[in-house]
Every structure is written in structure tokens, then in C-alpha cells.
Amino acid sequence: MSEKEFQDKVVVVAGGESGIGRRCVEFFLEAGAQMVVAGIDEEKL
């Protein structure tokens, strides 16, 4: 995968404050995506 494969894309992740969801957020940010992240624990978001 290229470094900016998700540039100009918007990715929505539910449960992005921890665990697999958080790793998904990190991955997509590194790949250049714009993010919408939702979760229960607002402080961790």
C-alpha cells in the first residue's frame, strides 16, 4: 500500500478510543485519510 493511499478519503470509525478501533484510526491517519471517530469515552477520543 502506498503511504497516502487514503488521501482525499473520509473514514468513519466507531469505537475509536481504544483497542482495535484506535489502531484503525492510527492506520488511516497515517495513510492520509480524513477521520470521523466515535466512541463512548470522550476523554480517550
MODELLER restraints for C-alpha pairs under 7 A, 6 or more apart:
rsr = mdl.restraints
at = mdl.atoms
rsr.add(forms.Gaussian(group=physical.xy_distance, feature=features.Distance(at['CA:3:A'], at['CA:31:A']), mean=5.36, stdev=0.5))
rsr.add(forms.Gaussian(group=physical.xy_distance, feature=features.Distance(at['CA:4:A'], at['CA:31:A']), mean=4.59, stdev=0.5))
rsr.add(forms.Gaussian(group=physical.xy_distance, feature=features.Distance(at['CA:4:A'], at['CA:32:A']), mean=4.85, stdev=0.5))
rsr.add(forms.Gaussian(group=physical.xy_distance, feature=features.Distance(at['CA:5:A'], at['CA:31:A']), mean=5.77, stdev=0.5))
rsr.add(forms.Gaussian(group=physical.xy_distance, feature=features.Distance(at['CA:5:A'], at['CA:32:A']), mean=6.83, stdev=0.5))
rsr.add(forms.Gaussian(group=physical.xy_distance, feature=features.Distance(at['CA:6:A'], at['CA:31:A']), mean=5.42, stdev=0.5))
rsr.add(forms.Gaussian(group=physical.xy_distance, feature=features.Distance(at['CA:6:A'], at['CA:32:A']), mean=5.21, stdev=0.5))
rsr.add(forms.Gaussian(group=physical.xy_distance, feature=features.Distance(at['CA:6:A'], at['CA:33:A']), mean=4.86, stdev=0.5))
rsr.add(forms.Gaussian(group=physical.xy_distance, feature=features.Distance(at['CA:7:A'], at['CA:31:A']), mean=6.87, stdev=0.5))
rsr.add(forms.Gaussian(group=physical.xy_distance, feature=features.Distance(at['CA:7:A'], at['CA:32:A']), mean=4.46, stdev=0.5))
rsr.add(forms.Gaussian(group=physical.xy_distance, feature=features.Distance(at['CA:7:A'], at['CA:33:A']), mean=5.04, stdev=0.5))
rsr.add(forms.Gaussian(group=physical.xy_distance, feature=features.Distance(at['CA:8:A'], at['CA:33:A']), mean=6.43, stdev=0.5))
rsr.add(forms.Gaussian(group=physical.xy_distance, feature=features.Distance(at['CA:9:A'], at['CA:33:A']), mean=5.27, stdev=0.5))
rsr.add(forms.Gaussian(group=physical.xy_distance, feature=features.Distance(at['CA:9:A'], at['CA:34:A']), mean=6.20, stdev=0.5))
rsr.add(forms.Gaussian(group=physical.xy_distance, feature=features.Distance(at['CA:10:A'], at['CA:33:A']), mean=5.72, stdev=0.5))
rsr.add(forms.Gaussian(group=physical.xy_distance, feature=features.Distance(at['CA:10:A'], at['CA:34:A']), mean=4.74, stdev=0.5))
rsr.add(forms.Gaussian(group=physical.xy_distance, feature=features.Distance(at['CA:10:A'], at['CA:35:A']), mean=5.72, stdev=0.5))
rsr.add(forms.Gaussian(group=physical.xy_distance, feature=features.Distance(at['CA:11:A'], at['CA:33:A']), mean=6.48, stdev=0.5))
rsr.add(forms.Gaussian(group=physical.xy_distance, feature=features.Distance(at['CA:11:A'], at['CA:34:A']), mean=6.29, stdev=0.5))
rsr.add(forms.Gaussian(group=physical.xy_distance, feature=features.Distance(at['CA:11:A'], at['CA:35:A']), mean=5.13, stdev=0.5))
rsr.add(forms.Gaussian(group=physical.xy_distance, feature=features.Distance(at['CA:11:A'], at['CA:36:A']), mean=6.24, stdev=0.5))
rsr.add(forms.Gaussian(group=physical.xy_distance, feature=features.Distance(at['CA:12:A'], at['CA:35:A']), mean=6.03, stdev=0.5))
rsr.add(forms.Gaussian(group=physical.xy_distance, feature=features.Distance(at['CA:12:A'], at['CA:36:A']), mean=4.70, stdev=0.5))
rsr.add(forms.Gaussian(group=physical.xy_distance, feature=features.Distance(at['CA:12:A'], at['CA:37:A']), mean=5.89, stdev=0.5))
rsr.add(forms.Gaussian(group=physical.xy_distance, feature=features.Distance(at['CA:13:A'], at['CA:21:A']), mean=6.63, stdev=0.5))
rsr.add(forms.Gaussian(group=physical.xy_distance, feature=features.Distance(at['CA:13:A'], at['CA:25:A']), mean=6.88, stdev=0.5))
rsr.add(forms.Gaussian(group=physical.xy_distance, feature=features.Distance(at['CA:13:A'], at['CA:36:A']), mean=6.37, stdev=0.5))
rsr.add(forms.Gaussian(group=physical.xy_distance, feature=features.Distance(at['CA:13:A'], at['CA:37:A']), mean=4.97, stdev=0.5))
rsr.add(forms.Gaussian(group=physical.xy_distance, feature=features.Distance(at['CA:13:A'], at['CA:38:A']), mean=6.29, stdev=0.5))
rsr.add(forms.Gaussian(group=physical.xy_distance, feature=features.Distance(at['CA:14:A'], at['CA:21:A']), mean=6.90, stdev=0.5))
rsr.add(forms.Gaussian(group=physical.xy_distance, feature=features.Distance(at['CA:14:A'], at['CA:37:A']), mean=5.99, stdev=0.5))
rsr.add(forms.Gaussian(group=physical.xy_distance, feature=features.Distance(at['CA:14:A'], at['CA:38:A']), mean=4.70, stdev=0.5))
rsr.add(forms.Gaussian(group=physical.xy_distance, feature=features.Distance(at['CA:14:A'], at['CA:39:A']), mean=5.83, stdev=0.5))
rsr.add(forms.Gaussian(group=physical.xy_distance, feature=features.Distance(at['CA:15:A'], at['CA:21:A']), mean=5.30, stdev=0.5))
rsr.add(forms.Gaussian(group=physical.xy_distance, feature=features.Distance(at['CA:15:A'], at['CA:38:A']), mean=5.82, stdev=0.5))
rsr.add(forms.Gaussian(group=physical.xy_distance, feature=features.Distance(at['CA:15:A'], at['CA:39:A']), mean=4.47, stdev=0.5))
rsr.add(forms.Gaussian(group=physical.xy_distance, feature=features.Distance(at['CA:16:A'], at['CA:22:A']), mean=4.44, stdev=0.5))
rsr.add(forms.Gaussian(group=physical.xy_distance, feature=features.Distance(at['CA:16:A'], at['CA:25:A']), mean=6.37, stdev=0.5))
rsr.add(forms.Gaussian(group=physical.xy_distance, feature=features.Distance(at['CA:16:A'], at['CA:37:A']), mean=5.73, stdev=0.5))
rsr.add(forms.Gaussian(group=physical.xy_distance, feature=features.Distance(at['CA:16:A'], at['CA:38:A']), mean=6.00, stdev=0.5))
rsr.add(forms.Gaussian(group=physical.xy_distance, feature=features.Distance(at['CA:16:A'], at['CA:39:A']), mean=5.81, stdev=0.5))
rsr.add(forms.Gaussian(group=physical.xy_distance, feature=features.Distance(at['CA:16:A'], at['CA:45:A']), mean=6.94, stdev=0.5))
rsr.add(forms.Gaussian(group=physical.xy_distance, feature=features.Distance(at['CA:17:A'], at['CA:39:A']), mean=5.88, stdev=0.5))
rsr.add(forms.Gaussian(group=physical.xy_distance, feature=features.Distance(at['CA:17:A'], at['CA:41:A']), mean=6.64, stdev=0.5))
rsr.add(forms.Gaussian(group=physical.xy_distance, feature=features.Distance(at['CA:17:A'], at['CA:44:A']), mean=5.27, stdev=0.5))
rsr.add(forms.Gaussian(group=physical.xy_distance, feature=features.Distance(at['CA:17:A'], at['CA:45:A']), mean=4.89, stdev=0.5))
rsr.add(forms.Gaussian(group=physical.xy_distance, feature=features.Distance(at['CA:39:A'], at['CA:45:A']), mean=7.00, stdev=0.5))
